[in-house]
Amino acid sequence: MAETTTVTGVLAELAALEDPKARAVNERHGDDHGVNLGALRAIAKRLKTQHDLARELWATGDGAARLVALLICRPRAFEQDELDTMLRESRTPKVHDWLVNYVVKKSPHAEALRVAWSADPDPVVASAGWALTTERVAKKPDGLDLDGLLDVIEARMKDAPDRLQWAMNHCLAQIGISHPDRRARALDIGERLEVLKDYPTPPNCTSPYAPIWITEMVRRQAA
């Protein structure tokens, strides 16, 4: 299928996979595509890494095309300012999450962007900074001011906009899970703020409410 290695070809293939019911479900979550993610991943797997094509697909602004772009790009090939621009263009949750998790986390600019984004006045941009901070809390905590992070979470999480609140809550849970010496304080903050306490959680899934999340993950680690 050589024709699908052009932007026009990929867009045509994605259009053929568009499912109105899937789009309706995705739109309820703030996303703007109707392509099954398994089918989308299959396209990316066939295309393999094609960084120039990824840039062209991103430039279309199409949600599904951007998801393919994030799967076939070369994360380390992006400059810092390019990633910053891409994040600010990523207003839907799925594109935002894939950009941060599949691309920025693998970039040599991840730490610089973490610092810059965490302090950004745009709460969606700031949420990306917190996601990168959570990654460091779990994997490279040396040099992080964990008590300072808990101070900020304690002061700001309760009234933060949804996407930022979710990212800060994840960081709170990760501190409690990964750092036993901060666990009691993390649990206390979660219990007092009650953020996501009533979040509807499907059976066999762990609640995002930090005290339950921390306790369950610690239990699993000890099992």
Buried (B, 14 or more C-beta within 10 A) or exposed (E): EEEBEEBEBBBEBBEEBEBEEBBEEBEEEEBBBBBBBEBBEEBBEEBEEBBEBBBBBBEBEBBBBBBBBBBBBEBEBBEBEBBBEBBBBBEBBBBBBBBBBBBBBEBEBBEEBBEBBBEBEEBBBBBBBBBBBBBBBBEEBEEBEBEEBBEBBBEEBBEBEEBBBBBBBBBBBBBBBBBEEBBEBBBBBBEEBEBBBEEEEEEEEBBBBBBBBBBBBBEEEEE
